[in-house]
Amino acid sequence: MRLLIIGGTRFLGRALVEDALARGHEVTLFNRGQTNPELFPEAEKIHGDRDGGLSALEG
């Protein structure tokens, strides 16, 4: 399954990402890239801000 997780590098989001990757899901993280950017090298990362342009999520 392909999953988009908003945030994903702190308390609850981090646990969700760990579980999803362990189950073999394809994970994309959308966050600001400011907290723990080195986490989850196997996940695709899209950096942005909810108040900014969201064109990276189109497609």
N, CA, C and O atoms as CSV, one atom per row, in Angstrom:
chain,resi,resn,atom,element,x,y,z
A,1,MET,N,N,0.844,-1.156,0.000
A,1,MET,CA,C,0.000,0.000,0.000
A,1,MET,C,C,0.902,1.236,0.000
A,1,MET,O,O,1.956,1.243,0.636
A,2,ARG,N,N,0.486,2.266,-0.707
A,2,ARG,CA,C,1.209,3.537,-0.722
A,2,ARG,C,C,0.565,4.479,0.289
A,2,ARG,O,O,-0.640,4.724,0.241
A,3,LEU,N,N,1.379,5.007,1.208
A,3,LEU,CA,C,0.869,5.857,2.279
A,3,LEU,C,C,1.540,7.221,2.255
A,3,LEU,O,O,2.751,7.318,2.053
A,4,LEU,N,N,0.759,8.275,2.459
A,4,LEU,CA,C,1.275,9.621,2.668
A,4,LEU,C,C,1.034,9.959,4.128
A,4,LEU,O,O,-0.103,9.941,4.599
A,5,ILE,N,N,2.105,10.265,4.840
A,5,ILE,CA,C,1.992,10.607,6.255
A,5,ILE,C,C,2.454,12.047,6.429
A,5,ILE,O,O,3.565,12.412,6.045
A,6,ILE,N,N,1.579,12.854,7.017
A,6,ILE,CA,C,1.900,14.248,7.297
A,6,ILE,C,C,2.697,14.286,8.595
A,6,ILE,O,O,2.238,13.782,9.620
A,7,GLY,N,N,3.872,14.872,8.555
A,7,GLY,CA,C,4.766,14.878,9.713
A,7,GLY,C,C,5.623,13.622,9.651
A,7,GLY,O,O,6.425,13.460,8.731
A,8,GLY,N,N,5.461,12.748,10.609
A,8,GLY,CA,C,6.104,11.441,10.573
A,8,GLY,C,C,7.456,11.348,11.246
A,8,GLY,O,O,8.091,10.295,11.182
A,9,THR,N,N,7.922,12.407,11.889
A,9,THR,CA,C,9.247,12.337,12.502
A,9,THR,C,C,9.231,12.565,14.010
A,9,THR,O,O,10.287,12.605,14.641
A,10,ARG,N,N,8.066,12.712,14.581
A,10,ARG,CA,C,7.987,12.894,16.026
A,10,ARG,C,C,7.151,11.773,16.625
A,10,ARG,O,O,6.998,10.725,15.997
A,11,PHE,N,N,6.622,11.959,17.785
A,11,PHE,CA,C,6.041,10.907,18.620
A,11,PHE,C,C,5.109,9.940,17.891
A,11,PHE,O,O,5.522,8.820,17.589
A,12,LEU,N,N,3.897,10.322,17.605
A,12,LEU,CA,C,2.926,9.401,17.012
A,12,LEU,C,C,3.253,9.090,15.550
A,12,LEU,O,O,3.199,7.934,15.130
A,13,GLY,N,N,3.587,10.114,14.786
A,13,GLY,CA,C,3.907,9.916,13.374
A,13,GLY,C,C,5.085,8.984,13.172
A,13,GLY,O,O,5.089,8.157,12.260
A,14,ARG,N,N,6.075,9.123,14.024
A,14,ARG,CA,C,7.262,8.266,13.938
A,14,ARG,C,C,6.889,6.797,14.123
A,14,ARG,O,O,7.372,5.934,13.391
A,15,ALA,N,N,6.033,6.518,15.094
A,15,ALA,CA,C,5.586,5.138,15.332
A,15,ALA,C,C,4.796,4.608,14.138
A,15,ALA,O,O,4.940,3.444,13.765
A,16,LEU,N,N,3.963,5.457,13.538
A,16,LEU,CA,C,3.197,5.042,12.355
A,16,LEU,C,C,4.117,4.690,11.193
A,16,LEU,O,O,3.919,3.681,10.516
A,17,VAL,N,N,5.127,5.532,10.966
A,17,VAL,CA,C,6.064,5.283,9.867
A,17,VAL,C,C,6.837,3.994,10.111
A,17,VAL,O,O,6.973,3.175,9.201
A,18,GLU,N,N,7.340,3.805,11.315
A,18,GLU,CA,C,8.086,2.585,11.640
A,18,GLU,C,C,7.245,1.346,11.370
A,18,GLU,O,O,7.728,0.384,10.773
A,19,ASP,N,N,5.995,1.365,11.806
A,19,ASP,CA,C,5.110,0.219,11.618
A,19,ASP,C,C,4.802,-0.008,10.137
A,19,ASP,O,O,4.819,-1.143,9.661
A,20,ALA,N,N,4.522,1.069,9.419
A,20,ALA,CA,C,4.196,0.944,7.996
A,20,ALA,C,C,5.371,0.374,7.208
A,20,ALA,O,O,5.185,-0.499,6.360
A,21,LEU,N,N,6.571,0.860,7.482
A,21,LEU,CA,C,7.747,0.351,6.775
A,21,LEU,C,C,8.012,-1.114,7.129
A,21,LEU,O,O,8.373,-1.910,6.263
A,22,ALA,N,N,7.833,-1.463,8.397
A,22,ALA,CA,C,8.040,-2.849,8.826
A,22,ALA,C,C,7.067,-3.800,8.140
A,22,ALA,O,O,7.381,-4.973,7.937
A,23,ARG,N,N,5.889,-3.300,7.784
A,23,ARG,CA,C,4.882,-4.119,7.106
A,23,ARG,C,C,5.047,-4.107,5.590
A,23,ARG,O,O,4.269,-4.730,4.868
A,24,GLY,N,N,6.073,-3.388,5.111
A,24,GLY,CA,C,6.365,-3.398,3.683
A,24,GLY,C,C,5.632,-2.359,2.857
A,24,GLY,O,O,5.614,-2.456,1.630
A,25,HIS,N,N,5.028,-1.369,3.496
A,25,HIS,CA,C,4.308,-0.332,2.759
A,25,HIS,C,C,5.278,0.688,2.168
A,25,HIS,O,O,6.378,0.880,2.686
A,26,GLU,N,N,4.871,1.331,1.097
A,26,GLU,CA,C,5.634,2.404,0.470
A,26,GLU,C,C,5.188,3.712,1.131
A,26,GLU,O,O,4.028,4.107,1.021
A,27,VAL,N,N,6.120,4.376,1.816
A,27,VAL,CA,C,5.775,5.539,2.633
A,27,VAL,C,C,6.369,6.815,2.048
A,27,VAL,O,O,7.540,6.860,1.672
A,28,THR,N,N,5.535,7.847,1.980
A,28,THR,CA,C,5.976,9.197,1.631
A,28,THR,C,C,5.665,10.097,2.814
A,28,THR,O,O,4.549,10.098,3.332
A,29,LEU,N,N,6.668,10.867,3.237
A,29,LEU,CA,C,6.494,11.809,4.338
A,29,LEU,C,C,6.394,13.220,3.786
A,29,LEU,O,O,7.196,13.616,2.941
A,30,PHE,N,N,5.416,13.978,4.259
A,30,PHE,CA,C,5.309,15.399,3.929
A,30,PHE,C,C,5.501,16.172,5.217
A,30,PHE,O,O,4.668,16.106,6.120
A,31,ASN,N,N,6.607,16.911,5.301
A,31,ASN,CA,C,6.880,17.705,6.495
A,31,ASN,C,C,7.794,18.872,6.141
A,31,ASN,O,O,8.167,19.051,4.981
A,32,ARG,N,N,8.149,19.656,7.143
A,32,ARG,CA,C,9.000,20.826,6.917
A,32,ARG,C,C,10.470,20.473,6.804
A,32,ARG,O,O,11.268,21.313,6.389
A,33,GLY,N,N,10.852,19.253,7.161
A,33,GLY,CA,C,12.246,18.839,7.071
A,33,GLY,C,C,13.129,19.420,8.161
A,33,GLY,O,O,14.350,19.459,8.010
A,34,GLN,N,N,12.537,19.867,9.247
A,34,GLN,CA,C,13.302,20.506,10.318
A,34,GLN,C,C,13.574,19.586,11.500
A,34,GLN,O,O,14.536,19.808,12.235
A,35,THR,N,N,12.763,18.572,11.698
A,35,THR,CA,C,12.913,17.674,12.841
A,35,THR,C,C,13.318,16.292,12.347
A,35,THR,O,O,12.605,15.677,11.554
A,36,ASN,N,N,14.449,15.811,12.809
A,36,ASN,CA,C,14.936,14.465,12.476
A,36,ASN,C,C,14.927,14.170,10.973
A,36,ASN,O,O,14.372,13.153,10.560
A,37,PRO,N,N,15.524,15.027,10.150
A,37,PRO,CA,C,15.470,14.802,8.700
A,37,PRO,C,C,16.200,13.538,8.242
A,37,PRO,O,O,15.974,13.060,7.130
A,38,GLU,N,N,17.078,12.994,9.098
A,38,GLU,CA,C,17.830,11.792,8.729
A,38,GLU,C,C,17.039,10.504,8.955
A,38,GLU,O,O,17.463,9.433,8.519
A,39,LEU,N,N,15.907,10.598,9.624
A,39,LEU,CA,C,15.092,9.407,9.877
A,39,LEU,C,C,14.527,8.835,8.581
A,39,LEU,O,O,14.234,9.577,7.643
A,40,PHE,N,N,14.382,7.563,8.535
A,40,PHE,CA,C,13.690,6.843,7.475
A,40,PHE,C,C,14.256,7.127,6.077
A,40,PHE,O,O,13.549,7.656,5.219
A,41,PRO,N,N,15.514,6.780,5.850
A,41,PRO,CA,C,16.092,7.005,4.517
A,41,PRO,C,C,15.372,6.221,3.423
A,41,PRO,O,O,15.471,6.570,2.247
A,42,GLU,N,N,14.648,5.166,3.798
A,42,GLU,CA,C,13.936,4.358,2.817
A,42,GLU,C,C,12.605,4.965,2.387
A,42,GLU,O,O,11.984,4.485,1.439
A,43,ALA,N,N,12.164,6.011,3.071
A,43,ALA,CA,C,10.896,6.671,2.732
A,43,ALA,C,C,11.159,7.856,1.808
A,43,ALA,O,O,12.190,8.520,1.914
A,44,GLU,N,N,10.220,8.115,0.905
A,44,GLU,CA,C,10.297,9.319,0.080
A,44,GLU,C,C,9.933,10.506,0.964
A,44,GLU,O,O,9.055,10.404,1.821
A,45,LYS,N,N,10.609,11.628,0.751
A,45,LYS,CA,C,10.347,12.806,1.583
A,45,LYS,C,C,10.010,13.990,0.701
A,45,LYS,O,O,10.696,14.268,-0.282
A,46,ILE,N,N,8.947,14.679,1.066
A,46,ILE,CA,C,8.545,15.911,0.401
A,46,ILE,C,C,8.542,16.988,1.476
A,46,ILE,O,O,7.838,16.873,2.479
A,47,HIS,N,N,9.332,18.033,1.261
A,47,HIS,CA,C,9.400,19.113,2.239
A,47,HIS,C,C,8.551,20.279,1.780
A,47,HIS,O,O,8.578,20.676,0.615
A,48,GLY,N,N,7.804,20.813,2.711
A,48,GLY,CA,C,6.949,21.953,2.432
A,48,GLY,C,C,6.301,22.420,3.711
A,48,GLY,O,O,6.645,21.969,4.804
A,49,ASP,N,N,5.368,23.320,3.564
A,49,ASP,CA,C,4.663,23.887,4.701
A,49,ASP,C,C,3.193,23.975,4.341
A,49,ASP,O,O,2.854,24.297,3.202
A,50,ARG,N,N,2.330,23.699,5.276
A,50,ARG,CA,C,0.901,23.693,4.967
A,50,ARG,C,C,0.381,25.056,4.545
A,50,ARG,O,O,-0.681,25.145,3.929
A,51,ASP,N,N,1.114,26.127,4.866
A,51,ASP,CA,C,0.712,27.465,4.447
A,51,ASP,C,C,1.320,27.862,3.109
A,51,ASP,O,O,0.927,28.872,2.526
A,52,GLY,N,N,2.272,27.078,2.620
A,52,GLY,CA,C,2.937,27.384,1.359
A,52,GLY,C,C,2.283,26.653,0.206
A,52,GLY,O,O,1.222,26.045,0.351
A,53,GLY,N,N,2.928,26.722,-0.929
A,53,GLY,CA,C,2.425,26.011,-2.102
A,53,GLY,C,C,2.467,24.512,-1.898
A,53,GLY,O,O,3.409,23.985,-1.306
A,54,LEU,N,N,1.470,23.837,-2.376
A,54,LEU,CA,C,1.387,22.386,-2.216
A,54,LEU,C,C,1.558,21.671,-3.549
A,54,LEU,O,O,1.098,20.541,-3.711
A,55,SER,N,N,2.209,22.313,-4.494
A,55,SER,CA,C,2.357,21.725,-5.823
A,55,SER,C,C,3.120,20.406,-5.797
A,55,SER,O,O,2.932,19.575,-6.685
A,56,ALA,N,N,3.978,20.194,-4.795
A,56,ALA,CA,C,4.726,18.939,-4.706
A,56,ALA,C,C,3.804,17.750,-4.481
A,56,ALA,O,O,4.185,16.613,-4.761
A,57,LEU,N,N,2.603,17.993,-3.982
A,57,LEU,CA,C,1.659,16.907,-3.716
A,57,LEU,C,C,0.765,16.597,-4.907
A,57,LEU,O,O,0.033,15.608,-4.887
A,58,GLU,N,N,0.815,17.430,-5.945
A,58,GLU,CA,C,-0.019,17.191,-7.122
A,58,GLU,C,C,0.556,16.047,-7.941
A,58,GLU,O,O,1.764,15.810,-7.942
A,59,GLY,N,N,-0.315,15.352,-8.626
A,59,GLY,CA,C,0.195,14.359,-9.551
A,59,GLY,C,C,-0.337,13.041,-9.318
A,59,GLY,O,O,0.011,12.100,-10.031
